[in-house]
């Protein structure tokens, strides 16, 4: 499985996640409708996520990633004193 890192704090990680999902959809020749069926998520919700208008929770990101052969890993930032 390919790894995709995402974090609630980092917009670039979300952008990387979106890019990886879009690339996987294209390579597997899947539509958003097909992804909706595979994940149980609605097509409008997936469209919002893939356009960057909705930030998915880690659980939802995992639901999106797994059928595409992707793995979501949490990026945790260490607090600096």
C-alpha positions, 0 to 999 in steps of 0.5 A, spaced: 500 500 500 502 506 498 502 511 504 499 518 504 500 522 510 495 527 512 494 532 518 489 536 521 494 542 522 497 541 515 494 544 509 499 541 504 498 534 507 491 535 505 493 537 498 498 531 498 492 526 500 487 529 495 492 529 489 494 522 491 486 520 491 485 523 484 491 520 481 489 513 484 482 514 481 485 516 475 490 510 474 484 505 477 479 508 472 474 510 477 469 515 478 467 519 484 461 515 483 464 508 484 468 511 490 462 513 493 459 506 492 466 503 495 466 508 501 459 508 503 460 516 503 456 521 498 458 523 492 457 530 493 461 529 500 467 526 496 466 532 491 467 537 496 473 533 499 477 532 493 476 540 491 479 542 498 472 545 500 471 539 506 477 537 510 476 529 512 477 526 519 482 521 519 477 516 519 474 518 513 480 519 510 482 512 511 475 510 508 477 514 502 484 511 501 483 504 503 479 502 497 484 505 492 490 502 495 493 508 499 494 508 507 493 514 511 498 516 516 498 521 521 503 526 522 504 528 529 508 535 530 512 535 536 511 541 540 517 545 541 519 549 548 
